[in-house]
């Protein structure tokens, strides 16, 4: 009898383990220009880093982070900039 193959759900947060990987992941999301994709990517990175650490670094409450980055969230520019700064990444505009 063949061995059973055990599958587990793929979780991107397991691979967001370096500054370079995080920056590249977010860059791809921003290049797409889809606000929902950007929100999901930010949520993934926040979970990979830890919401508690992100809360401390941004000065935002956990509930504000979950509301902004959770399903249906729509972070303000101030929240977005605080999160990006805490993650050690910068946003730039290229013409």
Backbone torsions as a table, in degrees:
resi	resn	phi	psi	omega
1	UNK	NA	139.5	-177.9
2	UNK	-71.1	146.9	175.9
3	UNK	-67.1	144.2	177.6
4	UNK	-78.8	138.3	177.7
5	UNK	-91.5	122.5	179.2
6	UNK	-95.1	123.9	-179.9
7	UNK	-108.5	147.0	173.4
8	UNK	-132.0	152.1	-180.0
9	UNK	-60.6	141.0	177.6
10	UNK	-76.3	133.3	-179.1
11	UNK	-127.6	111.0	-177.1
12	UNK	-59.9	-27.4	-176.6
13	UNK	-62.7	-22.3	178.1
14	UNK	-68.9	-18.5	-176.2
15	UNK	-106.6	-6.2	179.5
16	UNK	-92.2	67.0	-170.4
17	UNK	-112.5	11.3	177.4
18	UNK	-147.8	159.2	178.1
19	UNK	-59.0	-40.7	-178.6
20	UNK	-64.6	-43.4	-179.0
21	UNK	-65.9	-41.4	178.8
22	UNK	-63.7	-46.9	-179.3
23	UNK	-61.4	-43.1	-179.8
24	UNK	-66.1	-42.5	179.6
25	UNK	-60.1	-46.5	179.3
26	UNK	-68.7	-37.2	179.4
27	UNK	-60.3	-43.1	179.3
28	UNK	-63.7	-42.4	179.3
29	UNK	-62.6	-44.1	-179.9
30	UNK	-67.7	-35.1	178.6
31	UNK	-61.6	-33.7	179.0
32	UNK	-66.4	-29.6	177.7
33	UNK	74.3	16.3	-179.6
34	UNK	-99.9	114.1	-174.9
35	UNK	-60.2	-34.8	178.6
36	UNK	-67.5	-41.2	177.7
37	UNK	-64.3	-39.8	177.8
38	UNK	-63.8	-44.1	178.3
39	UNK	-60.5	-45.0	179.5
40	UNK	-63.0	-43.1	179.7
41	UNK	-63.5	-42.6	177.0
42	UNK	-62.8	-40.6	177.3
43	UNK	-61.5	-44.6	179.1
44	UNK	-59.4	-46.2	-178.6
45	UNK	-66.3	-41.2	178.5
46	UNK	-61.1	-42.2	177.8
47	UNK	-66.3	-37.8	179.5
48	UNK	-65.4	-38.5	-179.7
49	UNK	-80.1	-30.9	-176.9
50	UNK	106.9	121.2	-177.7
51	UNK	-63.1	-34.2	-179.4
52	UNK	-63.8	-44.9	177.8
53	UNK	-64.0	-42.1	179.5
54	UNK	-63.6	-38.9	178.1
55	UNK	-60.1	-45.9	-179.1
56	UNK	-64.8	-40.6	-176.4
57	UNK	-74.8	-31.3	-178.2
58	UNK	-90.6	-25.0	-174.2
59	UNK	80.5	4.7	177.9
60	UNK	-89.5	151.8	177.6
61	UNK	-73.6	158.3	176.8
62	UNK	-58.2	-41.5	-178.1
63	UNK	-65.4	-36.3	177.7
64	UNK	-66.0	-40.3	177.9
65	UNK	-64.8	-47.1	179.9
66	UNK	-63.5	-38.0	178.9
67	UNK	-66.4	-43.0	-178.2
68	UNK	-70.7	-38.3	-173.2
69	UNK	-102.0	-10.1	-179.1
70	UNK	-76.9	175.7	-179.2
71	UNK	-54.7	128.4	-178.9
72	UNK	81.2	1.2	-179.3
73	UNK	-69.6	157.4	179.1
74	UNK	-148.1	82.9	-174.7
75	UNK	-62.8	143.0	175.1
76	UNK	-71.9	167.2	178.0
77	UNK	-61.6	-41.1	178.5
78	UNK	-60.4	-43.5	179.2
79	UNK	-65.4	-44.5	179.1
80	UNK	-58.8	-47.5	-179.6
81	UNK	-64.7	-38.6	178.4
82	UNK	-64.5	-41.6	179.8
83	UNK	-66.4	-46.6	180.0
84	UNK	-61.0	-41.6	178.4
85	UNK	-62.8	-44.6	179.5
86	UNK	-63.7	-31.1	179.1
87	UNK	-81.9	-8.6	178.7
88	UNK	79.5	23.9	177.8
89	UNK	-120.7	155.6	179.6
90	UNK	-120.5	148.6	176.4
91	UNK	-101.9	138.3	178.1
92	UNK	-135.7	162.4	-180.0
93	UNK	-113.3	131.8	-179.9
94	UNK	-122.1	130.0	-178.3
95	UNK	-97.0	NA	NA
